[in-house]
Amino acid sequence: MTEQKSISARAWVAMLALGAIWGASFVSIRIALDEIGPLTSVAHRTFWAMLVLWGVVLVMRIPLPRDLRTWGAFFVMGLLNNMIPFTLMAWGQLHVASGLTSIFNAATAIFGVLAAAVFFADERLTLRKIIGVLLGFAGVTTAIGLSNLAEFNIRSLAQLAILAGTVSYALAAVWARTFLAGLRPQMAAAGMLTGSSLISVPLAVAVEGPVSLALQPDTLLAIGYYSVIATALAYLLYYHVLSLAGSGNLMLVTLIIPPVAITLGALLRAEQLASNAWAGFALLALGMIVLDGRLPRRISRARARAG
């Protein structure tokens, strides 16, 4: 039997830090979108993060990959983990609150478990994971709301765009473990963001016009946060957790993100979530707990000792 991936205490600490950083990114992106377009937002995010990470690579004197296969893998990773989800979610946030976007983002864990089960023998789909996935899908459906399911409008399309971004994230985790697992995380993150920047910057200029830094101070601060902290630094943590816990378990970090995003959205943007959004998050959280498996196991052991 193939040994299944688990989450160590060390991995949990890194995941908590990553979840807090990414939780704040939703509000910072929404602040920037008040002044710049979604594609320009993505261009800023990937380009400045790329420069920071190449600086890290040079300072650490990490050898550059010399084979075209690795550089091709960087390009695909940049598409799956940056360009596609960043663009879809940034556009979606124009019509969906930051907190609700973060709740939909938690569906990454659901799709991540499914994708990992398809591609990796050590992350197979067990009965427990099936139950967790079903609870997660119930949570997503609840968060969307019956009215949005019945009526298709711009808000519905934005919600679907955000969910499509989570599918891309899930596939990216599988791609990273398959093609980039042997690389230093600093090199993998720099290469990935190079691939995405080669797409995002020309596309933003072509569609939304020249990228400028003549912006309001709060916009510049938001860009600085989500590019340097929530992208450059966060992806160093991302690859570290990937090596510790596996791609399916890594997706559980999305459970940590919504409380941070919801709180900051309320404080900084006066956002309020409907009751179905909270109910949906509760179901998603329950699904994540079931997927993790440790709490149910501890309850079972406690019952066995009590008996």
Backbone hydrogen bonds, N-H to C=O, Kabsch-Sander energy under -0.5 kcal/mol:
donor,donor_aa,acceptor,acceptor_aa,energy
5,K,122,D,-1.4
8,S,6,S,-0.6
12,W,8,S,-2.0
13,V,9,A,-1.9
14,A,10,R,-1.7
15,M,11,A,-2.4
16,L,12,W,-2.4
17,A,13,V,-1.9
18,L,14,A,-2.3
19,G,15,M,-2.7
20,A,16,L,-2.0
21,I,17,A,-2.2
22,W,18,L,-2.6
23,G,19,G,-2.1
24,A,20,A,-1.7
25,S,21,I,-0.9
26,F,22,W,-0.8
26,F,23,G,-0.6
27,V,23,G,-0.6
28,S,24,A,-1.8
29,I,25,S,-2.6
30,R,26,F,-1.9
31,I,27,V,-2.2
32,A,28,S,-2.0
33,L,29,I,-2.0
34,D,31,I,-1.2
35,E,32,A,-2.0
36,I,32,A,-2.2
41,S,37,G,-2.4
42,V,38,P,-2.1
43,A,39,L,-2.3
44,H,40,T,-2.5
45,R,41,S,-2.2
46,T,42,V,-2.7
47,F,43,A,-2.5
48,W,44,H,-1.9
49,A,45,R,-1.1
50,M,46,T,-2.1
51,L,47,F,-2.0
52,V,48,W,-2.1
53,L,49,A,-2.4
54,W,50,M,-2.4
55,G,51,L,-1.8
56,V,52,V,-1.8
57,V,53,L,-2.4
58,L,54,W,-2.4
59,V,55,G,-2.5
60,M,56,V,-2.4
61,R,57,V,-0.5
61,R,58,L,-0.7
62,I,57,V,-2.2
71,W,67,D,-1.3
72,G,68,L,-2.5
73,A,69,R,-2.0
74,F,70,T,-2.1
75,F,71,W,-1.8
76,V,72,G,-2.1
77,M,73,A,-2.5
78,G,74,F,-2.6
79,L,75,F,-1.7
80,L,76,V,-2.7
81,N,77,M,-3.0
82,N,78,G,-1.1
83,M,78,G,-2.7
84,I,79,L,-2.5
86,F,82,N,-2.7
87,T,83,M,-1.8
88,L,84,I,-2.3
89,M,85,P,-2.6
90,A,86,F,-2.3
91,W,87,T,-2.4
92,G,88,L,-2.2
93,Q,89,M,-2.1
94,L,90,A,-0.5
94,L,91,W,-1.4
95,H,92,G,-1.7
96,V,92,G,-1.2
101,T,97,A,-2.5
102,S,98,S,-2.1
103,I,99,G,-1.4
104,F,100,L,-2.4
105,N,101,T,-2.2
106,A,102,S,-0.9
106,A,103,I,-0.8
107,A,104,F,-1.9
108,T,105,N,-2.1
109,A,106,A,-1.5
110,I,106,A,-0.6
111,F,107,A,-2.4
112,G,108,T,-2.7
113,V,109,A,-2.2
114,L,110,I,-1.9
115,A,111,F,-2.7
116,A,112,G,-2.6
117,A,113,V,-2.1
118,V,114,L,-1.6
119,F,115,A,-1.8
120,F,116,A,-2.8
123,E,120,F,-1.1
124,R,121,A,-0.8
126,T,124,R,-0.9
130,I,126,T,-2.3
131,I,127,L,-2.3
132,G,128,R,-2.2
133,V,129,K,-2.7
134,L,130,I,-2.4
135,L,131,I,-2.3
136,G,132,G,-2.1
137,F,133,V,-2.5
138,A,134,L,-2.1
139,G,135,L,-2.1
140,V,136,G,-2.3
141,T,137,F,-2.4
142,T,138,A,-2.3
143,A,139,G,-2.5
144,I,140,V,-2.2
145,G,141,T,-1.9
149,L,145,G,-1.5
150,A,146,L,-1.9
151,E,147,S,-2.1
153,N,151,E,-0.7
157,L,153,N,-2.5
158,A,154,I,-2.1
159,Q,155,R,-2.3
160,L,156,S,-2.3
161,A,157,L,-2.2
162,I,158,A,-2.1
163,L,159,Q,-2.1
164,A,160,L,-2.4
165,G,161,A,-1.7
166,T,162,I,-1.3
167,V,163,L,-1.6
168,S,164,A,-1.7
169,Y,165,G,-2.0
170,A,166,T,-2.2
171,L,167,V,-2.1
172,A,168,S,-2.0
173,A,169,Y,-1.9
174,V,170,A,-1.4
175,W,171,L,-2.5
176,A,172,A,-2.8
177,R,173,A,-2.0
178,T,174,V,-1.9
179,F,175,W,-2.8
180,L,176,A,-2.1
181,A,176,A,-0.6
183,L,180,L,-1.6
188,A,184,R,-2.5
189,A,185,P,-2.6
190,A,186,Q,-2.2
191,G,187,M,-2.7
192,M,188,A,-2.3
193,L,189,A,-2.3
194,T,190,A,-1.6
195,G,191,G,-2.1
196,S,192,M,-2.1
197,S,193,L,-2.2
198,L,194,T,-2.0
199,I,195,G,-0.5
199,I,196,S,-0.7
200,S,196,S,-3.2
201,V,197,S,-1.8
203,L,199,I,-1.8
204,A,200,S,-2.5
205,V,201,V,-2.2
206,A,202,P,-2.3
207,V,203,L,-2.2
208,E,204,A,-2.9
209,G,204,A,-0.6
209,G,205,V,-1.0
215,L,213,L,-2.1
220,L,216,Q,-2.3
221,L,217,P,-2.5
222,A,218,D,-2.1
223,I,219,T,-2.6
224,G,220,L,-2.5
225,Y,221,L,-2.2
226,Y,222,A,-2.7
227,S,223,I,-1.9
228,V,224,G,-2.0
229,I,224,G,-0.8
229,I,225,Y,-1.2
230,A,225,Y,-2.6
232,A,227,S,-2.0
233,L,228,V,-2.4
234,A,229,I,-1.3
235,Y,231,T,-2.3
236,L,232,A,-1.0
237,L,233,L,-1.6
238,Y,234,A,-2.4
239,Y,235,Y,-2.1
240,H,236,L,-1.3
241,V,237,L,-2.7
242,L,238,Y,-2.3
243,S,239,Y,-1.8
244,L,240,H,-1.3
245,A,241,V,-2.9
246,G,241,V,-0.5
246,G,242,L,-1.8
250,L,246,G,-2.1
251,M,247,S,-1.0
251,M,248,G,-0.5
252,L,249,N,-1.8
253,V,250,L,-1.9
254,T,251,M,-1.7
255,L,252,L,-2.0
256,I,253,V,-1.4
257,I,253,V,-0.8
260,V,256,I,-0.8
260,V,257,I,-0.6
261,A,257,I,-2.3
262,I,258,P,-3.4
263,T,259,P,-1.9
264,L,260,V,-2.4
265,G,261,A,-2.5
266,A,262,I,-2.0
267,L,263,T,-2.1
268,L,264,L,-3.1
269,R,265,G,-1.6
270,A,266,A,-0.7
271,E,265,G,-1.9
277,A,274,A,-0.8
278,W,274,A,-1.4
279,A,275,S,-2.4
280,G,276,N,-2.4
281,F,277,A,-2.3
282,A,278,W,-2.2
283,L,279,A,-2.0
284,L,280,G,-2.4
285,A,281,F,-3.1
286,L,282,A,-2.3
287,G,283,L,-2.4
288,M,284,L,-2.4
289,I,285,A,-2.2
290,V,286,L,-2.3
291,L,287,G,-2.4
292,D,288,M,-2.5
293,G,289,I,-2.1
297,R,293,G,-1.8
298,R,294,R,-2.5
299,I,295,L,-2.3
300,S,296,P,-2.2
301,R,297,R,-2.5
302,A,298,R,-2.5
303,R,299,I,-2.2
304,A,300,S,-2.2
305,R,301,R,-2.5
306,A,302,A,-2.3
307,G,303,R,-2.2
